[in-house]
Amino acid sequence: VDAVGTNRFVVGAPDDDTGATNAGSVYLFEWTGSKAVLLSTMTNPAPARALSFGHEVSGIGSDLIAVGAVDYSAYTNPGVVYLYRWNGSGVDLQQIFTNPAADGLNFGTAIEGLDTNRILIGSENNGYKGGVHLYERSGAAFNLLTTITNPIFSGSAKFGNFITRFGDDQFAVGNNAGKSVANGGVFLYAWNGGALILQGLVTNMATFAI
């Protein structure tokens, strides 16, 4: 679930069976002041090859909706992200993002708008260490600016399985490798206008925290 502007919100249903088993769907609602009204339903554009559409949803600005389609039934899907725009009466598909990493898996596990012109997309199993990709708007399309990978841990660390923005041009990246103090952590980054700068690391404080 995520907000789209001030009075709309988007809800993912990744296990919906429209089109194929677990193909997924996404619903856009508007709050009228007394109830939530369904504005639009987005179904998986490619249900046969991209399962769990709606595993991650993110509102960007007042009218953009990013949807991740990540297949967790088998770790063989590179993942895909669909970008929609609310036009006042319906949603239009604006762009399709594919995994830029040749060995990447589960692209779209996390999506966050850094602002209205930049989007962060996590891919927790890229190279089995994970990665985060930063895209910037250029005209009508978003282009890949840079990619960051796990700066410390190796192995199956799942860097990029959560992303959240805080403050101006700052964000946190989750690194969830399960019940391990050695592999858990949150990395704090800042965008300086030309590069993503690592600001700090918060390590796992609980011995068996997930």
PyMOL commands that set and color helices and strands:
alter all, ss='L'
color gray80, all
select helices_A, chain A and resi 126-128
alter helices_A, ss='H'
color red, helices_A
select strands_A, chain A and resi 2-4+8-13+25-31+36-43+53-60+64-69+80-86+91-98+107-115+118-123+131-138+141-149+159-165+170-175+185-191+196-203
alter strands_A, ss='S'
color yellow, strands_A
deselect
rebuild
show_as cartoon
